[in-house]
Amino acid sequence: MTKQKVLRIQGAYYVATGLWPLVSMRSFEALTGPKVDKWLVQMVGLLAVTIGASLLLGARHDDRVDNAVLTLAFASALSFATIDVVHSLRRRISPIYLCDALSELALIASAARAP
């Protein structure tokens, strides 16, 4: 799998998961648990959509991927995974977020191995 393909997958994942609480907070909370500060969930969602759109835009060339786009991809995946693991283990957020952490780490590993 190429870096462009990984970036497209990561970008689509971020857009979809970022839009989810904006489109249906009820179904989002049904899976992830109740939220106190819904505005904060929506803000993180919008940031995920923004990152995802940037990754999709950065992956549009088949011959190269800019280092800034790769940095954004790795750093955002590592940031989401870290928060997911730390706060799941502290029992502040649902253990379902560990599934997201695994997805994030899989994206990092795939991009690191990709030509």
C-alpha positions in Angstrom: 0.0 0.0 0.0 1.4 3.5 -0.9 1.6 6.4 1.4 -1.1 8.1 -0.7 -3.5 5.2 -0.1 -2.9 5.3 3.6 -3.4 9.1 3.7 -6.7 8.7 1.8 -7.9 6.0 4.3 -6.8 8.2 7.2 -8.4 11.3 5.7 -11.7 9.5 5.0 -11.7 8.0 8.5 -11.2 11.4 10.1 -13.8 13.1 8.0 -16.4 10.4 8.8 -15.7 10.1 12.5 -15.4 13.9 12.8 -18.8 14.5 11.2 -20.5 11.8 13.2 -21.1 13.8 16.5 -22.2 16.8 14.4 -24.7 14.7 12.4 -26.0 12.6 15.3 -24.8 13.2 18.8 -27.3 10.7 20.1 -25.8 7.8 18.1 -22.3 9.0 18.9 -23.0 8.9 22.6 -24.8 5.6 22.3 -21.5 4.0 21.3 -19.0 6.2 23.2 -20.9 7.1 26.3 -22.6 10.3 27.5 -20.7 13.6 27.1 -20.9 16.6 29.4 -19.4 19.2 27.1 -21.1 18.5 23.7 -19.6 21.7 22.3 -16.1 20.3 22.9 -17.0 17.0 21.2 -18.2 19.0 18.2 -15.0 21.1 18.2 -12.8 18.0 18.2 -15.0 16.6 15.4 -14.6 19.7 13.3 -10.8 19.6 13.9 -10.8 15.9 12.8 -12.7 16.9 9.6 -10.2 19.7 9.0 -7.3 17.3 9.4 -9.0 14.7 7.3 -9.6 17.1 4.5 -6.0 18.2 4.6 -4.8 14.6 4.4 -7.1 13.9 1.4 -5.8 17.0 -0.4 -2.2 16.1 0.4 -2.7 12.6 -1.0 -4.0 13.8 -4.4 -0.6 13.4 -6.2 0.4 9.9 -7.0 4.1 10.7 -7.3 4.9 12.4 -4.0 3.7 13.2 -0.5 4.8 16.4 1.1 6.6 16.0 4.5 4.2 18.5 6.1 1.3 16.2 5.2 3.1 13.2 6.5 3.9 15.1 9.7 0.2 16.0 10.1 -0.8 12.4 9.5 1.6 10.9 12.0 1.2 13.6 14.7 -2.6 13.6 14.6 -2.8 9.8 14.7 -0.3 9.7 17.6 -2.2 12.4 19.4 -5.6 10.7 19.1 -4.1 7.3 20.1 -2.4 8.8 23.1 -5.5 10.5 24.4 -7.6 7.4 23.7 -5.2 5.1 25.6 -4.4 7.4 28.6 -8.0 8.3 29.3 -9.5 4.9 28.7 -7.0 3.4 31.1 -8.0 6.1 33.7 -11.6 5.2 33.0 -12.5 8.8 32.1 -13.7 7.7 28.7 -15.3 4.5 27.4 -13.0 1.5 26.6 -14.4 1.7 23.0 -11.9 4.4 22.4 -9.1 1.7 22.6 -10.5 0.5 19.3 -9.8 4.0 17.8 -6.3 3.9 19.3 -5.7 0.6 17.5 -6.9 2.1 14.3 -4.6 5.1 14.7 -1.6 2.9 15.5 -2.4 0.7 12.4 -2.5 3.9 10.3 0.9 4.9 11.6 2.4 1.5 11.0 1.0 1.3 7.5 2.3 4.7 6.5 5.7 4.0 8.0 6.0 0.8 5.9 4.5 2.3 2.7 6.8 3.3 -0.2 
